[in-house]
Amino acid sequence: MDVETDRRLEALEIKASFADDLLEELNRTVARQQLQIQHLVQQLRALQEQLPAAGAAPRSLRDELPPHY
């Protein structure tokens, strides 16, 4: 192989290495975000369970007293 081919091959290997590193980082990010989404879904379900039954009359914020009263 000539010098130019070696240089180009080395550049491609470097790019492939950076792409592999980036892919691993992206995979970790997606996995972390999936865990966060699952946690948020659990929290949302817990909040929905705390809500009154669907047949109950909705509360109006006008019926609530401000905290300074």
C-alpha atoms as an extended CHARMM CRD file, in Angstrom:
* protein
*
        69  EXT
         1         1  MET       CA              0.0000000000        0.0000000000        0.0000000000  PROA      1               0.0000000000
         2         2  ASP       CA              1.1290000000        3.4970000000       -0.6170000000  PROA      2               0.0000000000
         3         3  VAL       CA              1.3020000000        6.3190000000        1.9350000000  PROA      3               0.0000000000
         4         4  GLU       CA             -1.9240000000        7.9710000000        0.7180000000  PROA      4               0.0000000000
         5         5  THR       CA             -3.9090000000        4.7480000000        1.1040000000  PROA      5               0.0000000000
         6         6  ASP       CA             -2.4800000000        4.2050000000        4.5940000000  PROA      6               0.0000000000
         7         7  ARG       CA             -3.4050000000        7.7530000000        5.5880000000  PROA      7               0.0000000000
         8         8  ARG       CA             -6.9460000000        7.3650000000        4.2720000000  PROA      8               0.0000000000
         9         9  LEU       CA             -7.3600000000        3.9740000000        5.9620000000  PROA      9               0.0000000000
        10        10  GLU       CA             -6.1510000000        5.4170000000        9.2690000000  PROA      10              0.0000000000
        11        11  ALA       CA             -8.5910000000        8.3240000000        8.9550000000  PROA      11              0.0000000000
        12        12  LEU       CA            -11.4460000000        5.8930000000        8.3230000000  PROA      12              0.0000000000
        13        13  GLU       CA            -10.4540000000        3.8050000000       11.3490000000  PROA      13              0.0000000000
        14        14  ILE       CA            -10.4200000000        6.9270000000       13.5230000000  PROA      14              0.0000000000
        15        15  LYS       CA            -13.8680000000        7.9400000000       12.2620000000  PROA      15              0.0000000000
        16        16  ALA       CA            -15.1990000000        4.4280000000       12.8910000000  PROA      16              0.0000000000
        17        17  SER       CA            -13.8110000000        4.5080000000       16.4150000000  PROA      17              0.0000000000
        18        18  PHE       CA            -15.4900000000        7.8500000000       17.1460000000  PROA      18              0.0000000000
        19        19  ALA       CA            -18.7450000000        6.5520000000       15.6470000000  PROA      19              0.0000000000
        20        20  ASP       CA            -18.5860000000        3.4720000000       17.9150000000  PROA      20              0.0000000000
        21        21  ASP       CA            -18.0040000000        5.6630000000       20.9640000000  PROA      21              0.0000000000
        22        22  LEU       CA            -20.8920000000        7.9160000000       19.9950000000  PROA      22              0.0000000000
        23        23  LEU       CA            -23.1820000000        4.9400000000       19.4470000000  PROA      23              0.0000000000
        24        24  GLU       CA            -22.3510000000        3.5480000000       22.8950000000  PROA      24              0.0000000000
        25        25  GLU       CA            -23.0080000000        6.9370000000       24.4760000000  PROA      25              0.0000000000
        26        26  LEU       CA            -26.3310000000        7.2490000000       22.6550000000  PROA      26              0.0000000000
        27        27  ASN       CA            -27.3330000000        3.7500000000       23.7690000000  PROA      27              0.0000000000
        28        28  ARG       CA            -26.5940000000        4.6600000000       27.4030000000  PROA      28              0.0000000000
        29        29  THR       CA            -28.6000000000        7.8640000000       27.0270000000  PROA      29              0.0000000000
        30        30  VAL       CA            -31.5870000000        6.0350000000       25.5410000000  PROA      30              0.0000000000
        31        31  ALA       CA            -31.4570000000        3.3950000000       28.2800000000  PROA      31              0.0000000000
        32        32  ARG       CA            -31.3220000000        6.0980000000       30.9980000000  PROA      32              0.0000000000
        33        33  GLN       CA            -34.2150000000        7.9740000000       29.4050000000  PROA      33              0.0000000000
        34        34  GLN       CA            -36.2530000000        4.7740000000       29.1940000000  PROA      34              0.0000000000
        35        35  LEU       CA            -35.7970000000        4.2710000000       32.9370000000  PROA      35              0.0000000000
        36        36  GLN       CA            -36.8680000000        7.8670000000       33.5370000000  PROA      36              0.0000000000
        37        37  ILE       CA            -39.9550000000        7.3790000000       31.3540000000  PROA      37              0.0000000000
        38        38  GLN       CA            -40.8870000000        4.2140000000       33.2460000000  PROA      38              0.0000000000
        39        39  HSD       CA            -40.5050000000        6.0660000000       36.5450000000  PROA      39              0.0000000000
        40        40  LEU       CA            -42.6690000000        8.9450000000       35.3010000000  PROA      40              0.0000000000
        41        41  VAL       CA            -45.3450000000        6.5160000000       34.1050000000  PROA      41              0.0000000000
        42        42  GLN       CA            -45.4010000000        4.9320000000       37.5590000000  PROA      42              0.0000000000
        43        43  GLN       CA            -45.7430000000        8.3550000000       39.1770000000  PROA      43              0.0000000000
        44        44  LEU       CA            -48.5460000000        9.2860000000       36.7860000000  PROA      44              0.0000000000
        45        45  ARG       CA            -50.4190000000        6.0870000000       37.5970000000  PROA      45              0.0000000000
        46        46  ALA       CA            -50.0310000000        6.7650000000       41.3210000000  PROA      46              0.0000000000
        47        47  LEU       CA            -51.4020000000       10.2770000000       40.8610000000  PROA      47              0.0000000000
        48        48  GLN       CA            -54.3110000000        8.9900000000       38.7920000000  PROA      48              0.0000000000
        49        49  GLU       CA            -55.1800000000        6.5410000000       41.5660000000  PROA      49              0.0000000000
        50        50  GLN       CA            -55.3350000000        9.4620000000       44.0060000000  PROA      50              0.0000000000
        51        51  LEU       CA            -57.8860000000       11.2990000000       41.8830000000  PROA      51              0.0000000000
        52        52  PRO       CA            -61.5330000000       10.9790000000       42.8710000000  PROA      52              0.0000000000
        53        53  ALA       CA            -63.6890000000        8.5810000000       40.8960000000  PROA      53              0.0000000000
        54        54  ALA       CA            -64.6630000000        9.7410000000       37.4110000000  PROA      54              0.0000000000
        55        55  GLY       CA            -68.3260000000       10.0350000000       38.4390000000  PROA      55              0.0000000000
        56        56  ALA       CA            -67.5960000000       12.5340000000       41.2180000000  PROA      56              0.0000000000
        57        57  ALA       CA            -68.2420000000       16.2020000000       40.5410000000  PROA      57              0.0000000000
        58        58  PRO       CA            -65.0750000000       18.0730000000       39.6000000000  PROA      58              0.0000000000
        59        59  ARG       CA            -63.8090000000       20.5160000000       42.1800000000  PROA      59              0.0000000000
        60        60  SER       CA            -63.6330000000       24.1510000000       41.3020000000  PROA      60              0.0000000000
        61        61  LEU       CA            -60.6140000000       26.1780000000       42.2750000000  PROA      61              0.0000000000
        62        62  ARG       CA            -63.0270000000       28.9930000000       43.1410000000  PROA      62              0.0000000000
        63        63  ASP       CA            -64.2610000000       26.8660000000       46.0430000000  PROA      63              0.0000000000
        64        64  GLU       CA            -60.7690000000       26.7070000000       47.4720000000  PROA      64              0.0000000000
        65        65  LEU       CA            -59.6020000000       29.3760000000       49.9160000000  PROA      65              0.0000000000
        66        66  PRO       CA            -56.2810000000       31.0140000000       49.1910000000  PROA      66              0.0000000000
        67        67  PRO       CA            -53.5080000000       29.9520000000       51.5860000000  PROA      67              0.0000000000
        68        68  HSD       CA            -53.4530000000       33.3230000000       53.3820000000  PROA      68              0.0000000000
        69        69  TYR       CA            -57.0280000000       32.9330000000       54.7250000000  PROA      69              0.0000000000
